[in-house]
């Protein structure tokens, strides 16, 4: 059985694309988050590789290690929402 070819868009579906974000606002900021806080995690090296590739494409990045941030467990309480490390993480993600 032959592999199917992707269908081409018909005239009604074809349109010019708008400008991409980097064409409008310059380089993007793309944080790479290490989500595992385990002692023997295996995500550190792939995350570094991803961050290097983001930078190689001309964008800005930061490796965000949740283990180093020492975030509290989320429990929907006001004091957790206003924890200094939670506020720092929120600020970083809004850059």
Residue, then its C-alpha position, 0 to 999 in steps of 0.5 A: x500500500x502506498x503512503x498517502x500524500x498530504x492534500x494540497x489546500x484548495x483555492x478557498x483555503x489558501x491565504x497569505x500568512x500574516x507576519x510571524x511574531x519574530x518579524x513583528x517584535x524581534x526575538x522571542x523569550x522562550x523559557x525552558x522549564x525543568x519540571x522534574x525535581x527528582x534527585x536522579x532526573x534525566x531531563x537536565x541534558x535534554x533541556x540544555x540541548x533545547x535551550x541551546x537550539x532556541x538560542x541558535x535560532x536567535x531567540x532568548x531563553x532561560x533554563x528554569x529549574x523548579x528544584x532550584x526555585x523551591x516552589x511550595x506545593x500548590x494548595x490554592x491558599x493566598x499565602x501560597x499564591x503570594x510566596x516570593x518564589x511563586x511570584x518570581x516564577x510568575x514574573x519569569x513566565x510573563x517576560 
